[in-house]
Amino acid sequence: MKTNLTVSPPFHYQLFPYDQIDNVVEGVISEDDPNLKMISEGWGDALKQALDQLPNFVIPDSQHDLFEALQGSQNE
C-alpha cells in the first residue's frame, strides 16, 4: 500500500443496507486481498500519470537556492 497515512491493512468494515440496521454485513480486508492489491496498484499508477501530466514550472530566482538546498538534503 502506497500512502503517507498511518492507516494500513487489515481494514475492518461494516455495511448497513438502507433501512435495514439488523442486516449488517461485516468483514475484513487483509493485506493480501487481491482487490486491495488491484486498487492500490491502480491508484499508484493513476497518481504517477497525473503527476506526469502536470505542466513544467519555473522556480523563481528568489526561491532557487532554497529549492537546491532541499534537493541536496534528499540526496544525502
Secondary structure, 3 states (H helix, E strand, C coil): CCCCCCCCCCEEEEECCCCCCCCCEEEEECCCCHHHHHHHHHHHHHHHHHHHCCCCCCCCHHHHHHHHHHHHHHHC
